[in-house]
Amino acid sequence: MSTPQGPTLRELAVQALSSVEHGYDLLADKFDATSFRTSDRLLEAVTRTLEPLGPFDTGLDVCCGTGAGLGVLRSVCAGRVTGVDFSAGMLAGARRAHPDADLVRADALALPFAPAFDLAVSFGAFGHFLPDDQRTLFSQVHSSLRPGGTFAFPLPAPPAVGSRSYWALWGFDAAMRVRNAVRRPPFVMYYRTFRLTDVRTRLEEAGFGVSLVPVEPLGRREDGSPRCRLVVARKGGARF
């Protein structure tokens, strides 16, 4: 789950028994040494996939955490880049890594922005949003984009039913549901509540036109399907 510089099992347990916001404040100083941080390989692959879809001027990283996605924005955007997160601890890490970015503490379900961005991205955060909250989140991102703006995020192919990864994700979600049934405040983090068909419907309901672009640097599975797709949602209904 982490490198030797990362959190101990006890620290992870304390985080999981906290609220989402406080849990990430506790984890922030060691977050980049865990497997929860989006990998550089994925970030580089998404950057390469986004580049031909531009040009982009201003960029927004939604639920930016310690700022892994800000580097993607800096690579593909010509203008200012902004990160938003509700954890003060995670934003402090982002500020150290990206001192030239604009960083805003806010709830992603109530983004404080006018339609000011050409590109919004997000990495690894959607498990923190239950289905109804996903609808609100997508509407908030839509409202923060300029006409014709793009919301893009990677969506890996689901593991094969019955595989080790499949059962690991199923077991994690089951454990979180039990935890949230017996302890308050809840810690919302589920891996199996963000399915492509549902996500596409919710994005379209928010006013986006949705396209799927294979993230080719990550390769393909044995059946020829991409290991990861970039969901590209464009404000105004147009598709790539």
C-alpha positions in Angstrom: 0.0 0.0 0.0 3.0 2.3 0.5 6.7 2.7 0.5 8.8 2.6 3.7 8.4 6.4 3.8 4.6 6.0 3.6 2.0 5.7 6.4 2.0 2.8 8.8 -0.9 0.4 9.0 -2.0 2.1 12.2 -2.0 5.5 10.5 -4.0 4.2 7.6 -6.5 2.7 10.1 -6.9 6.0 11.9 -7.5 7.7 8.5 -10.2 5.2 7.6 -12.0 5.8 10.9 -12.0 9.5 10.3 -14.1 11.7 8.0 -12.9 12.0 4.4 -11.6 15.5 4.9 -9.9 14.9 8.3 -8.6 11.5 7.0 -6.8 13.2 4.1 -5.5 16.0 6.4 -3.9 13.2 8.5 -2.5 11.4 5.5 -1.3 14.4 3.5 2.3 14.5 4.5 2.9 10.9 3.4 0.3 10.6 0.7 2.8 10.8 -2.2 4.5 7.7 -0.8 1.4 5.6 -1.0 -0.1 3.6 -3.9 -3.2 5.9 -3.7 -1.3 8.7 -5.5 -1.9 8.5 -9.3 1.1 6.9 -10.9 3.5 8.9 -13.1 2.9 6.3 -15.8 -0.8 7.1 -15.9 -0.3 10.8 -15.7 2.2 10.7 -18.6 -0.2 8.6 -20.7 -3.1 10.9 -20.1 -0.9 13.9 -21.0 0.0 12.3 -24.3 -3.6 11.5 -25.0 -4.8 15.0 -24.2 -2.2 16.9 -26.3 -3.9 16.4 -29.7 -7.3 17.3 -28.3 -6.2 20.9 -27.5 -5.2 23.7 -27.6 -6.3 24.6 -24.0 -5.7 27.8 -22.2 -6.8 27.7 -18.5 -7.0 24.4 -16.6 -8.7 23.1 -13.4 -7.7 20.0 -11.4 -10.8 18.9 -9.5 -10.0 17.3 -6.2 -6.3 17.9 -6.8 -5.0 16.4 -3.6 -1.2 17.0 -3.5 -1.2 18.1 -7.1 -0.3 15.2 -9.3 -2.8 16.3 -12.0 -1.5 19.9 -12.0 1.6 18.7 -13.9 -0.7 17.3 -16.6 -2.4 20.7 -16.9 0.8 22.6 -17.0 1.9 20.4 -19.9 -1.2 20.9 -22.0 -2.5 24.3 -21.0 -1.0 27.6 -22.2 -2.6 29.7 -19.4 -3.0 29.5 -15.6 -3.7 26.3 -13.8 -5.8 25.9 -10.7 -6.3 23.1 -8.2 -9.3 22.7 -5.9 -9.6 20.4 -2.9 -11.3 20.5 0.5 -8.4 19.1 2.5 -6.1 21.8 3.8 -3.4 19.3 4.4 -3.4 18.0 0.8 -3.4 21.6 -0.6 -0.4 22.3 1.5 1.4 19.5 -0.3 0.2 20.8 -3.7 1.5 24.2 -2.8 5.0 22.9 -2.1 5.0 20.9 -5.3 3.4 23.6 -7.5 4.1 27.0 -6.0 3.0 28.7 -9.3 -0.5 27.2 -9.4 -3.6 28.8 -8.0 -4.9 26.6 -5.2 -8.4 26.9 -3.8 -9.9 25.2 -0.8 -13.5 24.3 -1.6 -16.0 21.4 -1.8 -16.1 20.0 -5.3 -19.9 19.8 -4.9 -20.0 23.6 -4.6 -17.3 24.9 -6.8 -16.7 28.7 -6.4 -15.8 29.4 -10.0 -17.4 31.3 -12.8 -17.2 29.7 -16.3 -13.5 30.4 -16.5 -11.7 27.2 -17.6 -11.0 25.5 -20.9 -10.0 22.1 -19.5 -10.9 20.4 -16.2 -9.3 17.1 -15.2 -9.6 14.8 -12.2 -7.6 11.8 -11.1 -8.5 9.1 -8.6 -11.2 11.0 -6.7 -14.5 9.7 -8.0 -14.8 6.9 -5.5 -15.5 9.6 -2.9 -18.8 10.5 -4.5 -21.9 8.4 -4.3 -24.1 8.3 -7.5 -26.3 11.3 -6.6 -23.2 13.3 -5.7 -21.7 12.4 -9.0 -24.5 14.2 -10.7 -23.9 17.3 -8.6 -20.2 17.1 -9.2 -20.6 16.9 -13.0 -23.0 19.9 -13.0 -20.5 21.9 -10.9 -17.7 21.2 -13.3 -19.9 22.0 -16.3 -20.7 25.4 -14.7 -17.0 26.1 -14.2 -16.1 25.6 -17.9 -16.3 28.1 -20.7 -18.5 27.2 -23.6 -16.8 24.4 -25.5 -14.7 23.6 -22.5 -13.6 20.0 -21.9 -13.8 17.8 -18.8 -11.4 14.8 -19.2 -10.5 11.9 -16.9 -9.1 8.4 -17.2 -11.3 5.4 -16.6 -9.4 2.1 -16.5 -11.1 -1.1 -17.8 -12.8 -3.0 -15.0 -11.0 -6.2 -13.8 -12.3 -9.5 -15.2 -15.1 -11.0 -13.1 -13.6 -13.5 -10.7 -10.1 -12.3 -11.0 -8.0 -11.4 -7.9 -8.4 -7.7 -8.6 -12.2 -8.1 -9.0 -12.5 -9.8 -5.5 -10.0 -7.3 -4.0 -12.2 -4.3 -5.1 -15.4 -6.1 -4.1 -13.9 -6.9 -0.6 -12.8 -3.3 -0.1 -16.2 -1.9 -1.0 -17.9 -4.4 1.3 -15.6 -3.5 4.2 -16.3 0.2 3.7 -20.0 -0.4 3.7 -19.8 -2.2 7.0 -17.5 0.5 8.4 -20.0 3.2 7.4 -22.9 1.3 8.8 -21.5 1.2 12.3 -19.4 4.4 12.5 -19.9 8.1 12.0 -18.9 10.2 10.2 -18.8 8.1 7.1 -15.7 7.7 5.0 -17.0 7.5 1.5 -14.6 5.6 -0.8 -15.9 2.9 -3.1 -14.2 1.4 -6.2 -17.3 -0.1 -7.8 -19.7 2.8 -8.0 -18.2 4.5 -11.0 -19.3 2.4 -14.0 -18.8 3.7 -17.5 -22.5 3.4 -18.7 -23.7 5.3 -15.6 -21.0 7.9 -15.8 -21.8 8.6 -19.4 -25.5 9.1 -18.7 -24.8 11.4 -15.8 -22.4 13.5 -17.8 -24.9 13.8 -20.6 -27.6 14.8 -18.1 -25.2 17.6 -17.0 -25.0 18.9 -20.5 -21.9 17.3 -21.8 -21.3 15.6 -25.1 -19.2 12.5 -24.3 -16.5 10.7 -26.3 -14.2 7.9 -25.3 -10.5 8.1 -26.4 -8.2 5.0 -25.9 -5.2 5.8 -23.7 -2.9 4.0 -26.1 0.3 4.3 -24.2 -1.2 2.0 -21.6 -1.7 -0.7 -24.2 -4.6 -3.1 -24.8 -6.0 -6.2 -23.2 -6.0 -9.7 -24.8 -9.4 -9.1 -26.4 -8.1 -5.9 -28.1 -10.0 -3.4 -25.9 -8.0 -0.6 -24.3 -6.7 -1.0 -20.8 -7.8 2.5 -20.1 -10.0 5.1 -21.8 -10.0 8.8 -21.5 -13.5 10.1 -20.9 -13.7 13.4 -22.8 -16.8 15.4 -22.0 -17.3 18.7 -23.9 -19.6 21.5 -22.7 -22.2 22.3 -25.3 -22.7 18.8 -26.6 -20.0 18.6 -29.2 -17.9 15.4 -29.3 -14.3 14.8 -30.3 
